[in-house]
Structure formats: structure tokens, C-alpha cells
Amino acid sequence: MVPDTLVTERIDKEALTESDAAFELLRSKLPEPDIQALAREVITRISQRASGALKGPGMRSPIAVDDLCQALISPSPEGVFEVMRDLLQSDMTVEDIYVEHLVPAARRLGEYWEADTASFSEVTIGTSRIYTLMQRLVKSRQAYQQSSDRAAIVATLEGEQHTLGAQMAADVARLEGWDIRLRMDCSNEALIKEAVQSSIDVFAIAATRHESLGAVARLVTGLRLEAPSLRILVSGRIADVEREAVAWMMPDGLASTLPDAMGELERLYDMNGDVP
């Protein structure tokens, strides 16, 4: 559990509004099946990740789960900001807010979706806001352990044919003393499982095609939810041509060239021990 002594990052209306805008841009770039898959990724992973810790929705909550859900799916983020402000000003810890509010809210949105009591658009914006809130809470409280060796996974996605850049990045990083695990044409599930089980500092995703944007979004969100302390780098041509669309995913770094990728690897490693 994240230590209570760390200061929580302020969740303000401007940050939520910016996240909404970034998500709308991402949604405009992806076909509906990809957006549906992304929403299900968030709901499923959140539900599974905390299933052992959750004993009941809103156990000591001053806010009902359904009220939070209504704020999450409303057109404006104003209601979400007000709910989070009230929770952060209460005697609940950040972990309580995470487990007793955001997790059951994600589950409830999934129920809304299955029962068709909320529209597809409402559920997707709601899950987007839950993801944003979780990342801000976790990043504001997560202390990173200093690693004795620099280790990273450099990965390309299934169906990615332009892999030379990833191979070159792995080779150059190894010459610089990095322990690089190069993974080519792997499924998201396999990559996330390895990241969770490995002692690595940085996970670098190399992608070139616009068609990979949905898979990149699902991989980044999966990594964020399963391995919150991991530093994530999105690299390759997609980091250049889809930079704004990638912004909603909240990677720790972006790099479109090999020199930039090497610089970002070092920068992200140097961030170890810092509070984001």
C-alpha cells in the first residue's frame, strides 16, 4: 500500500477537462470496436486487480457508488471534481478512495453497459475518467525503489512489421549498459504478464502504424493498472504522428527518433526514487 506520508497530487477541474479533451481526440482516431475494447480493458483489469481487497462498495463512503457513477458519465467533469474534492477532504486515505470508490464505480459502469442503462458514449467517458483519476492518485503517492541495474523491456505489438527501429534501440541501449529484453510481435496479455513479473525500470513500446493506436492504448492502460510504478515510454513514428492522441494514455515519455528514445530511457531511469 502507498505510504500515507506522501502528499497527494491535486486533482483539479483543469486537469480533468484536459483529460476529457485528450480522450475525445483519441476516440476520434479510433474505430468504435477499438474504443469498446479499451473501455472493457479498463473495467476488467480494475475489477480483477482489486477483487481480493474489496469487501463491499463504499464501506465507509460518504459518497454512494451510483452518485459517483452519475458524475463520471455526466457531460461535464465538474461533478467528478466535486466528488473527489469531498473524498480527499474526508478522513479516507487515497487507498480507500481507490479501492472503495473507483473500483466499484468501474464495476457498476460495466453493469450499466451490460444492462443498457447507460449509453456507450457515457460508459466510455466514465471509464476514461476513472483511469485518469487512478493514475493521478497513484502517481501522486507512489514512491519508486531505486534499482541496482538498468533494465527495460523494448516491445513491438502483434502485427507490427517495422521492427528495425526497436532492434536498433535495443542494441544501442545494451551498448550503454542496459539489460534489454527485446520482445517482438507479442500479445498485450503476454507483455503485461512479463512486466508484472519482471524487475524492470522502463517499458518501451515501439509502434509505427496508425492502425496500432488502439493496441497501444490497451497496452499502456493495462500496464498502468497492473504495474503502476512502471515507467512507460511510447516510441516510434506513432509518438510523432499521433502525439496528441497518445497523450490521454499518460505515458511517462514519448520519443520518435532513436536518439530521443535513448535520452528518454536515461531520463526515466533517473526518475527512480522521485515522486511523479
N, C-alpha and C positions, 0 to 999 in steps of 0.2 A: 504494500500500500504506500502511496506517495506521502512523504513526511508532511505533517501539519505546519512545520515551521517555515515552509516556503510560502512566499507571497503569491496569491492568485493573480493572474493576468486579468485586467479589467475587461469585461465584455460590454461593449457599448453599442449604441444604435448604429453608429457609422460603420463599425466592423461588420455587423450583421447585414446592413444594407449593401456593403461592398461584396460580401459573400453571396448574397442573393443575386446580384448583378453578374458575378463571375459564373455562378451556376447557370443562369439563364443563357449566358454566352456558350457555355459548354453544351447545354441542352440543344441550342440552335445548330450545333455542329454534328450532333449525333442522331441517327435514326431512332425511332421510338423503341424498337426492341433492345437497343443498347442502353437506353435510359431505364427501361424496365429492369434489365439485368443489373444495372448499377444500384437501383433502389433496393432490389432484393438482396444484393450483396451486403449492403449496409444493414438492413433489417436482420438478415440471417446471422451475420457474424456478430452483431451486437448481442442478439438473443443467446447465441451459443456461448459466447465468451463469458458472460456473467451469470449463466444459468445456475452454476453452483453456489454463487454468492447471494443471489436474490432469494429472499424468503417471502416476499409479498410486495406488491406495488405500493409505493408511498407509505411505508411502515410508520414513519414519524413525520410524514409530509404535511406542511401547511397548504400544499397545492395538490388538488386532485389530478390524477393522470389524464383524465379526459379534458380537464381545463387546459392542461399543458398542451395536449394534442390539438385542441382548437386554436390555441395561439400559434402552434407550429405550422398549421396549414392555412392560416389567415393570409390575405394578400400582403399585409404589411408586417415587418418584423417587430413593430412596436410592442405588441403583446408579448412576444418571446423575451424581449429585453426586460419588460416589467416583471415577468415571472422570474427570470434569472436574477434580477436585482433583488427581489424579495428573498429568494433562496440563499443568495450569497450573503445577505444581511442577517439571515437567521442563524441559529446555532448549529446548523447542519454543516458537516465537512464537505469538501469537494468530492470525496469518495462517496458520501451519502447521496449527493446530488446526481452523481454519475450512475450509481447502481440503483437507487430507489426512484429516480425520476426519468432520466434519459433512456435507460434500458427498458423499463416498462412502457415508456412512450413509443419506442421503436416497435415493440411487440404489438401495442394497441393499433398503431398505424398499419401494421401488417394485417391485423384483424379487420380494420376498416376496409382495406383493399380487398380482402377475400370476400367480405360481406357486401361490397359495393356501396358502402355508406359514405365513402369519400371518393372524389374523382381521382383519376390517375395523376393529373396535374397537382392536386393538393397533396397526395401522398409523396410524390417525388420532391416537392419543395419542403415538405415536412422532414423527410429523411435527410435531405441536404442540410437543413438547419441543425438537426441532431448531430450529424457528422461534424459540422463546423463547431458547434458548442463543445463536443467531446474533445476535439483537437485543441481548442483554446484552453479548456480546463486541464487537460493532460500536459500540454506544453508549458503551461504556467507553473506546474507543480513538479514536473519530472526532473530529478537530478540524474545526470548521466555519470556512469562509472568510467574512470579512466582505464583504458585498455593498455596492456603492455606491448601489444603488437598491432600494427595497422592491418586490418582485414576488411575485405569488401567482396560482395557478390556483384559481378557485372553480368547482366542477363538480357537476352533478347526474347521476344514473345513468340508464341506459336505462329507460324506462317510468315515470319519476318525473313525476307530473302537477303536483305542488305546487311550482312553481319560483319563485313570487313572492319567497319569503324569500331565495333565492340571488341574484336580481336586485337586491333591495334592498341586500343585503350588499355586492355588487359596486359599486353606485352610491355607497354611503356610504364605502366604502374608497377609491374613486377621489377623492372629495372630500377625503379625508385624505392624498392624495398617493401612494397605492399604484398601481402598474402591475398592473391586474387583467385576467386573461384568463378571461372567462366561457365555460364550456363546458357546454352543455345537452344532455341526452339522448344522452350519448356512451357508447360501449362501454368497458369496462375496458381493453382492449388499446390503444385509441386514446389514452386518458388516460395510461396508463403510458408509452407511447412518447413522448408530448409532454413528460411530466415529466422523463424521462431526457434528452431533447434540449434542454430549456429551462434557462435560468439563473434559476431561481425560488427564493425563500426558503421559501415555505409552500404546501402543497397543502391546500385546504379542500374537504371533501366535504359536500354538503348533502343530507340524506335525511330523509324524514318517515315513510315507511311501514314497518311491521314486516316486510312482505314483502321489503324491500330489505336486510334484515340480512345475508343470505348474500352478496349482491353487494358490500356494504360490506366485509365480511370479506375477500373475494377481492381487492378493490381495495387495501385497506390492506396486506395481506400482499404483494401484487405490488409495490406502491410501496416497501415496506420492503426487499424483496430486490433490486430493480433500482436503487433510488436511496437507499442507506442514510443519507445525510446530510440528506435532505429532512425538513423539519418537517411533520407531518401533523395537521390539525385535522378532527375529525368534528363536524358541526354539524347543527342542525335538531331536530325532535321526537324523532328516533331517539336523539339524545345524551341525552335526558331519560328516555324510557320504557325504553330498552334500555341504560342506562349501564353496568350491571354486565356485561352480555353483551359490550359493546364493549371492556371493559377488557382482555380477553385479547389483542386486536389490538395493544395498546400504542401508541395514538395519542399524540401529544405534547400534545394539548389536546382538550377537549370543550366545546361551547357549545350551549345550547338556545334562546337568545334572541339578537336582533340586537346589543344592547349587549355581551353576553358574547362574541359572535363577534368584534366589533371589538377588545375588550380582549385576547382570545386571539391575534389576528393580531399585535398590537403586542408582546405578551409573547414569542411565538415568534420574531419577528424580532429582538428584543433578546437572545435566547439565542444568536444567531450569534456564533461565536468562543468560546463556552463548551464545555466537555466535558460531555456529558449525565451 
